[in-house]
Amino acid sequence: MNFTDPSNILEWIVYLANEYKFMFLEGLWTTLYIAVIGTFFGFILGYLVGMVQDIKINKQDNIVKRIVMRVVKIVCVVYVEIFRGTPMIVQGMIVYYGMLQADIKISPALAGILVVVLNTGAYMAETVRGGINSVDKGQKEGAWSLGMSPMLTMFRVVLPQAFKNVVPEMVNTFLTNLKMTSVLNVIGVSELFLVAKTAGGTYYKYFEAYLVIAVIYFVICFVLNRLFLLLEKKLAKKKAYTLAVEYMEGTA
C-alpha cells in the first residue's frame, strides 16, 4: 500500500493513523489520564455526598448541629442538581474560563479533571445513596445492638455491601467519562478528539480521522468493559461483611 499517495478511504485511514500515530497515542494517554484521575476522585466525592444525603437529622440533636447538617444537605442537593442538569461541555467552559476571569491560572487538562470530578461526584452521589438504602435496615439495627456506633456501622456493615451494589454503575460512569472527555476539546485539552480534528484538518480528511479515533475508543472500551465484568463476578462471589446474627453465634 502506498502511504504517500492514498487514493481511497481505507488508505487514508491507514495513512493518517501511521502519520499521526504519536499524536494519537498522546491523545489517548491524555484521555485515559483525565478519565481515570477524574473518575477516581469523583467516586470519593460521590461517596461523601451520598453519605451526607443519607444522614438523618434527629430532633434530639442540638440546634447548632441540626442547622449545620441542614445547610450541608442543601448545598449537596444544589450541587447534585446543577451538575446533573447541565452538560459537561458547558461545565468545562464555565470552570475553565470562569477561573481565568477570576485570575486563577489553570491548565486545560487540570480544568478538565476538575470538571470530570465534579460531574462524576454528582452522578455517583445518587447511586451511592441508592446503594446505601438497598442494604437491609435489620443489619444496621443488628450492628447497633452489638454496640457499634452509626459511623462504624456505616463503614463496617453498610458501605461494603453498598459498594458491591454500585460497582456496575461505577464501571458505566468510568466508561462514559472515557468517551465524554472528547467534549473537553472546547477548552483546549489535547485528547483524542482534538488530535483527530488536527490530523483531519491537515488534509481535510475529517471523516477518516474520526474513524481512526472511533476504532480506538471502541477497542479501549470493549477491553475495559470485559475486564470490569470479570472484576464484578469476583466481587459477587466474595462476602464483604458478617451478619450480626453470625457474629453473635461466633461469640456465644
C-alpha positions in Angstrom: 0.0 0.0 0.0 1.4 3.4 -0.9 1.3 5.6 2.2 2.5 8.7 0.3 -0.4 8.7 -2.1 -3.6 7.3 -0.6 -6.5 7.1 -3.0 -9.4 5.7 -1.0 -11.0 5.9 2.4 -9.2 2.8 3.8 -5.8 4.0 2.6 -6.4 7.4 4.1 -7.3 5.9 7.4 -4.1 3.8 7.4 -2.1 6.8 6.3 -3.4 9.2 9.0 -3.1 6.5 11.7 0.6 6.0 10.7 1.4 9.6 10.1 0.0 10.9 13.4 0.4 7.7 15.5 2.4 9.6 18.2 -0.2 12.3 18.4 -3.0 9.7 18.7 -1.0 7.9 21.4 -0.5 11.2 23.3 -4.2 12.0 22.9 -5.1 8.5 24.1 -2.9 9.0 27.2 -4.5 12.3 28.0 -7.9 10.8 27.6 -7.1 7.9 29.9 -5.3 10.1 32.4 -8.2 12.6 32.7 -10.8 9.8 32.8 -9.0 7.7 35.5 -8.0 10.6 37.8 -11.3 12.4 37.4 -13.4 9.3 37.9 -11.4 8.1 40.9 -11.7 11.4 42.9 -15.3 11.7 41.6 -16.2 8.4 43.2 -14.7 9.6 46.5 -16.7 12.9 46.3 -19.8 10.9 45.3 -19.5 8.6 48.3 -19.1 11.6 50.7 -22.1 13.4 49.2 -24.2 10.3 49.2 -23.3 9.6 52.8 -24.2 13.1 53.8 -27.5 12.9 52.0 -28.3 9.7 53.8 -27.7 11.1 57.3 -30.9 11.6 59.2 -31.4 14.7 61.3 -32.8 13.8 64.7 -34.9 16.1 66.8 -32.8 15.1 69.8 -29.7 16.7 68.3 -28.7 20.2 69.4 -29.9 23.1 67.3 -26.5 24.0 66.0 -25.9 20.5 64.7 -29.3 20.4 63.1 -28.7 23.8 61.3 -25.3 22.8 60.1 -26.5 19.5 58.8 -29.5 21.1 57.1 -27.2 23.7 55.4 -24.7 21.0 54.3 -27.6 18.8 52.9 -29.0 21.8 50.9 -25.5 22.5 49.5 -25.2 18.9 48.4 -28.6 18.9 46.8 -27.9 22.1 44.9 -24.5 20.8 43.7 -26.0 17.5 42.5 -28.9 19.2 40.7 -26.7 21.7 38.9 -24.1 19.2 37.7 -26.7 16.6 36.7 -28.8 19.2 35.0 -26.1 20.8 32.8 -24.0 19.2 30.0 -20.3 18.6 30.7 -19.2 20.8 27.7 -20.9 23.8 29.3 -19.4 22.9 32.7 -16.0 22.8 31.1 -16.4 26.3 29.6 -17.6 27.8 32.8 -15.0 26.2 35.0 -12.0 27.0 32.8 -12.9 30.5 31.6 -14.5 31.3 34.9 -11.3 30.6 36.7 -9.3 32.7 34.2 -11.7 35.6 34.7 -11.0 35.2 38.5 -7.3 35.5 37.7 -6.8 31.8 38.7 -4.3 30.3 36.3 -5.2 26.7 35.5 -4.2 24.4 32.6 -6.9 23.0 30.3 -6.1 19.4 31.5 -6.5 20.3 35.2 -9.7 22.1 34.4 -10.9 19.0 32.6 -10.0 16.8 35.5 -11.9 19.1 37.9 -15.0 19.0 35.6 -14.9 15.2 35.5 -14.5 15.0 39.3 -17.5 17.3 39.9 -19.6 15.7 37.2 -18.9 12.1 38.4 -19.4 13.1 42.1 -22.9 14.4 41.3 -24.0 11.2 39.5 -22.3 8.9 41.9 -23.9 10.6 44.9 -27.4 9.5 43.9 -26.1 6.0 43.1 -24.4 5.7 46.5 -27.5 6.9 48.3 -29.5 4.2 46.4 -26.9 1.6 47.3 -27.0 2.5 51.0 -30.8 2.4 51.0 -30.7 -1.0 49.4 -29.0 -2.5 52.5 -31.4 -4.2 54.8 -32.2 -2.0 57.8 -32.2 -5.1 60.0 -28.4 -5.3 59.5 -28.0 -1.7 60.8 -30.1 -2.5 63.8 -28.2 -5.7 64.5 -24.9 -3.8 64.4 -26.2 -1.1 66.7 -27.4 -3.8 69.2 -23.8 -5.1 69.3 -22.7 -1.6 70.4 -21.4 -0.3 67.0 -21.7 3.4 66.5 -23.7 4.7 63.5 -20.4 5.7 61.8 -18.7 2.3 62.5 -21.9 0.6 61.2 -21.7 2.7 58.0 -18.1 1.7 57.3 -18.1 -1.9 58.5 -21.6 -3.1 57.5 -23.3 -0.8 55.1 -20.7 0.6 52.8 -19.1 -2.8 51.8 -22.5 -4.0 50.7 -23.4 -0.7 49.1 -20.1 -0.8 47.2 -20.9 -4.2 45.6 -24.3 -2.8 44.6 -22.9 0.3 42.9 -20.0 -1.4 41.1 -21.9 -1.8 37.8 -22.8 1.9 37.8 -19.2 2.9 38.7 -18.0 1.0 35.7 -20.6 2.6 33.4 -19.6 6.0 34.8 -16.0 5.5 34.1 -16.6 4.3 30.5 -18.9 7.2 30.0 -16.2 9.6 31.3 -13.7 8.0 28.9 -15.9 9.0 26.0 -17.1 12.3 27.4 -13.6 13.7 27.7 -14.0 14.4 23.9 -16.1 17.5 24.8 -13.1 19.0 26.7 -11.5 19.9 23.4 -13.5 23.1 23.6 -11.1 24.3 26.3 -8.0 23.1 24.5 -7.5 19.7 26.1 -5.4 17.7 23.7 -7.4 14.5 24.0 -8.3 12.1 21.1 -11.0 14.2 19.5 -8.8 17.3 19.3 -6.0 15.2 17.9 -8.3 13.8 15.2 -9.6 17.3 14.4 -6.0 18.5 13.9 -4.9 15.5 11.8 -8.1 15.6 9.7 -7.7 19.4 9.1 -4.3 19.0 7.6 -5.6 17.1 4.6 -9.3 18.0 5.0 -10.0 14.3 5.8 -12.1 14.7 8.9 -14.2 11.6 8.2 -11.2 9.3 8.0 -9.5 10.9 11.1 -12.7 10.5 13.2 -12.9 6.8 12.1 -9.4 6.3 13.5 -10.4 7.5 17.0 -13.7 5.7 16.7 -11.8 2.4 16.4 -9.5 3.5 19.3 -12.5 4.3 21.6 -14.2 1.1 20.7 -11.2 -1.1 21.4 -10.4 0.6 24.7 -14.0 0.5 26.0 -14.5 -3.1 24.8 -11.4 -4.4 26.6 -12.0 -2.4 29.8 -15.7 -3.5 29.9 -14.7 -7.2 29.7 -12.1 -6.7 32.5 -14.7 -4.9 34.7 -17.2 -7.7 34.1 -14.6 -10.2 35.4 -14.0 -8.0 38.5 -17.7 -7.7 39.1 -18.1 -11.5 39.0 -15.2 -11.9 41.5 -16.8 -9.4 43.8 -20.1 -11.1 43.6 -18.5 -14.3 45.0 -16.9 -12.6 47.9 -18.7 -11.9 51.2 -17.6 -8.5 52.3 -19.4 -8.4 55.6 -20.5 -10.5 58.5 -24.1 -10.6 59.6 -24.8 -9.6 63.2 -26.5 -13.0 63.8 -23.4 -14.9 62.6 -21.2 -12.6 64.8 -23.4 -13.3 67.9 -23.3 -17.1 67.2 -19.5 -17.0 66.9 -19.1 -15.2 70.2 -21.5 -17.4 72.1 
